[in-house]
């Protein structure tokens, strides 16, 4: 279980680091993004491990990656290119 937690934390950190370097203009502060990626992956690993039981490291890491990416996507801001007009305009 320690290996699952450590590897999912590293996976979440790597995903968050990639998001920070790929979309810096659409994300908030770097520390918030990195901690959200790690926390999301640890939570995803916990949920997947609880649902599938021990012995499925690739599936636990897949669940960790899915929850980490989902939590990171909640931090994205609009790009600003799409300007919507108001209904009265």
N, C-alpha and C positions, 0 to 999 in steps of 0.2 A: 504494500500500500504506500510505503514511503517513496518507492520508485515511481509510482503513478502520480503522486502529488508533486514530486520534484520535476518530473518530465512534463507534466501539464503546466506547471508554473513557468518553466522555460519556454514551452510552446506559446503560452499566452503573452509572455514578454516579447518573443520574437514577432508574433502577429501585431502587437501594439507598436513595436519599433518600426515595422514595415509600414503600418498605417501612418505613423508620425512622419516618416520620410517621404511617403507617397502623396499624402494629402495634408501638408502642414497649414495651408490656408483655410481649410474647412474644419479643423479640429481645435478644441480649446488647449489649455496648457499641457505641456508634455508630461508632467508628473501625473496629472489626472488621467491622461490616456494610457500611460504605462500601468498605473495601478488598476485601472478598469480592465485592461486586458488580462492581467494576472488574476484578479479576483473573479472575472468571468470564467476563465479557464479552470480555476480551482473549483468553482461552483459546478461547472459542467462535468468535471471529473467526478465530483462527489455524487451528483445525481446519476450519472451513467454507471458508476461503480455500485451504487445502491440498487439500481434497476437490474443490472446484469450479473452482479456478484463478481468475485475475484477471478483472475485468470484471463481476462480479455483486454490486455493492454492496448492493442490497436483500436479497439472499439471505444475504450475509455478516452483515449487521446482524440479520437474523432468527435466524441461528444463534447470534450473540453474545447476543441477548436470551434465547433459550431456555436456553443454558448459564448465563447470569447468574441467571435466575429459579430454575433448578434448584439452583444453589449457594446462593442465598439461602434457599431453602426448607429446606435442611439445617440452618440456624441456628435455625429456629423451635422454641420450647419448647411443651409442651402448655399448653392454656389454663387448666387447673385446674378447669374446670366438670365434666369427666367424672371422677368418682371411682369407681374400680373397687374392688370388694370382693375380698378374698382368697378363695381356694377353700375355706379352712377356716372362714370366717365364716358 
